[in-house]
Amino acid sequence: MNDLVFDHLVYAGPDLEEAVARVADLTGVTPVRGGRHVGLGTANYLADLGAGAYLEVVGPDPDQPEYIGPRPFGIDELTEPALVTWAARVRGIDDAIAEARERGYDPGEAFEMSRVTDDGEVLTWRLTGAGGLDGLAPFLIDWGNTPHPTTRELPSIPLLLVTGVHPEPAAVETAVRALGMDMLVRRDARPGLVAVLETSAGKQVALS
């Protein structure tokens, strides 16, 4: 099995600036601008979670006002910011997809995506869809030769724990295990992810 590791959390909202402000108000740390997803109508801000992982805050890009949806991560259906899914990093995404299918979970086909930084640099990577089982099963991402976002100067919001809630926790755990990973999932009528973060003051807060 290809080794998959936790790559990033996706916190999405219908208003990008509001989503960034929510994170800043909660943690005392303001994510920094990552760039624009040209052709997808979105832009993002980033923060370092530690251990080679990061937080992506994503929402509609005001510099792409003519975009006709749907935008990624169900952004157009959101009424407020929410932790919508997470990503697992792998080298050799096609092999990882094949192995997951053999284990009973299909993460979907891989496709290429890119982001343009404010200084004009184009970053490319390959990934699968936005995460199965209401976003609780991660999507896969392969950065290839592109430097990982955490190699850049990002503000730090230490991640302490990620858990999930879902009406069918066993199904989520089975899918995550098929990817060679683990996540604690409790039963709840409304699915969702909960990340426990450490604030700039050293306190623990939950982002969901």
C-alpha positions as CSV (number, residue, x, y, z in Angstrom):
1,M,0.0,0.0,0.0
2,N,1.3,3.4,-0.9
3,D,1.9,5.5,2.2
4,L,-0.7,8.2,2.6
5,V,-0.3,11.0,5.1
6,F,-2.6,13.7,6.3
7,D,-2.1,16.7,4.0
8,H,-4.6,19.5,4.7
9,L,-8.0,20.5,6.0
10,V,-10.5,22.4,3.8
11,Y,-12.5,25.2,5.5
12,A,-14.8,26.6,2.9
13,G,-17.4,29.4,2.9
14,P,-19.6,31.5,0.7
15,D,-17.6,34.6,1.5
16,L,-13.8,34.1,1.5
17,E,-13.0,37.1,3.7
18,E,-15.6,36.1,6.2
19,A,-14.2,32.6,6.4
20,V,-10.7,33.9,7.0
21,A,-12.0,36.3,9.7
22,R,-13.7,33.3,11.4
23,V,-10.4,31.5,11.7
24,A,-8.6,34.6,12.9
25,D,-11.3,35.3,15.5
26,L,-11.2,31.7,16.7
27,T,-7.5,31.2,16.8
28,G,-5.9,34.6,17.0
29,V,-3.9,33.7,13.8
30,T,-4.8,35.1,10.4
31,P,-4.1,32.8,7.4
32,V,-2.2,34.3,4.5
33,R,-3.2,34.5,0.9
34,G,-2.3,31.4,-1.2
35,G,-3.6,32.4,-4.6
36,R,-6.4,31.9,-7.2
37,H,-7.8,28.8,-8.8
38,V,-8.2,30.2,-12.3
39,G,-11.2,28.9,-14.1
40,L,-12.8,27.5,-10.9
41,G,-13.9,30.7,-9.4
42,T,-12.1,30.3,-6.1
43,A,-9.2,31.6,-4.1
44,N,-7.6,30.5,-0.9
45,Y,-5.7,31.5,2.3
46,L,-3.3,29.1,4.1
47,A,-2.0,28.4,7.6
48,D,0.5,25.8,8.8
49,L,-1.0,23.0,11.1
50,G,2.3,21.4,11.9
51,A,3.8,18.0,10.9
52,G,3.7,18.8,7.2
53,A,0.0,19.6,7.1
54,Y,-1.9,22.9,6.5
55,L,-5.3,24.6,6.7
56,E,-6.8,25.8,3.4
57,V,-9.5,28.5,3.7
58,V,-11.3,28.6,0.4
59,G,-14.2,30.6,-1.0
60,P,-15.4,32.5,-4.1
61,D,-12.7,34.6,-5.7
62,P,-13.9,38.3,-6.1
63,D,-11.3,38.7,-8.9
64,Q,-13.3,36.0,-11.0
65,P,-16.8,37.6,-10.8
66,E,-18.0,36.2,-14.1
67,Y,-17.6,32.6,-12.9
68,I,-20.7,30.4,-13.4
69,G,-20.7,27.5,-10.8
70,P,-20.6,25.0,-9.4
71,R,-17.5,25.8,-7.5
72,P,-15.5,23.0,-5.7
73,F,-16.3,21.7,-2.2
74,G,-20.0,22.6,-2.5
75,I,-19.2,26.3,-1.9
76,D,-22.2,27.6,-3.7
77,E,-24.5,25.6,-1.3
78,L,-22.9,26.8,1.9
79,T,-24.6,29.4,4.0
80,E,-21.7,29.8,6.4
81,P,-18.1,28.7,6.7
82,A,-17.6,25.0,7.5
83,L,-14.9,22.4,7.7
84,V,-15.9,20.4,4.6
85,T,-13.3,17.8,4.0
86,W,-9.6,16.8,4.2
87,A,-6.9,15.6,2.0
88,A,-4.4,12.7,2.1
89,R,-1.0,13.1,0.4
90,V,0.6,10.4,-1.7
91,R,3.4,9.9,-4.1
92,G,1.9,7.9,-7.1
93,I,-1.7,8.8,-6.9
94,D,-2.8,6.3,-9.7
95,D,-1.4,3.4,-7.8
96,A,-3.0,4.6,-4.5
97,I,-6.4,4.8,-6.3
98,A,-6.0,1.2,-7.6
99,E,-5.1,-0.1,-4.2
100,A,-8.0,1.6,-2.5
101,R,-10.4,0.1,-5.0
102,E,-9.0,-3.3,-4.3
103,R,-9.7,-2.7,-0.6
104,G,-13.3,-1.8,-1.3
105,Y,-13.3,2.0,-1.6
106,D,-13.2,4.1,-4.8
107,P,-11.8,7.6,-4.2
108,G,-12.5,8.5,-7.9
109,E,-10.3,9.4,-10.8
110,A,-7.3,11.8,-10.5
111,F,-7.2,15.1,-12.5
112,E,-4.9,18.0,-12.6
113,M,-5.5,21.3,-10.8
114,S,-3.5,24.5,-10.4
115,R,-3.2,27.7,-8.4
116,V,-1.7,31.1,-9.4
117,T,0.1,32.9,-6.6
118,D,-0.1,36.7,-6.4
119,D,3.4,36.9,-7.8
120,G,2.4,35.0,-10.9
121,E,3.8,31.6,-10.0
122,V,1.7,28.6,-11.3
123,L,1.5,25.6,-9.0
124,T,0.1,22.3,-10.3
125,W,-0.8,19.0,-8.7
126,R,-3.1,16.0,-9.2
127,L,-6.0,15.1,-7.0
128,T,-9.2,13.1,-6.8
129,G,-12.7,14.5,-6.1
130,A,-13.7,16.5,-3.1
131,G,-13.9,13.6,-0.6
132,G,-16.5,10.8,-0.2
133,L,-19.0,10.1,2.5
134,D,-20.0,13.7,3.0
135,G,-16.3,14.8,3.0
136,L,-15.2,12.6,5.9
137,A,-13.3,10.2,3.6
138,P,-10.3,12.2,2.3
139,F,-9.6,13.1,-1.2
140,L,-6.1,12.2,-2.5
141,I,-3.5,14.7,-3.6
142,D,-0.2,14.2,-5.3
143,W,2.0,17.3,-5.4
144,G,4.5,15.8,-7.9
145,N,7.4,18.2,-8.3
146,T,5.5,21.2,-6.9
147,P,6.9,22.4,-3.5
148,H,4.4,21.6,-0.7
149,P,2.6,24.7,0.6
150,T,4.2,24.2,4.0
151,T,7.6,24.9,2.5
152,R,6.5,28.6,2.3
153,E,6.3,31.0,5.2
154,L,2.9,30.3,6.7
155,P,1.4,31.4,10.1
156,S,1.2,28.6,12.5
157,I,-2.1,27.2,14.0
158,P,-1.1,23.8,15.6
159,L,-3.5,21.0,15.0
160,L,-4.1,18.7,18.0
161,L,-6.8,16.3,16.7
162,V,-9.3,15.7,13.9
163,T,-12.4,13.6,14.4
164,G,-15.7,13.1,12.5
165,V,-19.4,12.6,13.1
166,H,-21.6,10.8,10.6
167,P,-24.8,8.8,10.5
168,E,-22.8,5.8,9.4
169,P,-19.5,5.9,11.2
170,A,-18.5,2.3,10.3
171,A,-18.8,3.2,6.6
172,V,-16.5,6.1,7.0
173,E,-14.0,4.2,9.1
174,T,-14.0,1.4,6.5
175,A,-13.3,3.9,3.7
176,V,-10.5,5.6,5.6
177,R,-8.9,2.2,6.5
178,A,-9.0,1.3,2.8
179,L,-6.6,4.2,2.3
180,G,-4.3,2.9,5.0
181,M,-5.3,5.6,7.4
182,D,-7.4,6.0,10.6
183,M,-9.9,8.5,12.0
184,L,-12.2,8.4,15.0
185,V,-15.8,8.8,13.9
186,R,-18.8,9.1,16.2
187,R,-22.5,8.6,15.2
188,D,-24.5,11.7,14.6
189,A,-27.4,12.6,12.4
190,R,-25.5,15.5,10.8
191,P,-22.1,14.6,9.2
192,G,-19.1,16.8,9.8
193,L,-15.5,17.2,10.7
194,V,-14.1,18.7,13.9
195,A,-10.5,20.0,14.2
196,V,-9.1,20.8,17.6
197,L,-6.6,23.7,17.2
198,E,-4.3,25.5,19.5
199,T,-4.7,29.3,19.6
200,S,-2.0,31.9,19.7
201,A,-2.7,32.1,23.5
202,G,-2.2,28.4,23.9
203,K,-5.8,27.5,24.4
204,Q,-7.7,24.6,22.6
205,V,-10.6,25.5,20.3
206,A,-12.7,23.5,17.9
207,L,-13.1,24.3,14.2
208,S,-16.0,22.6,12.5
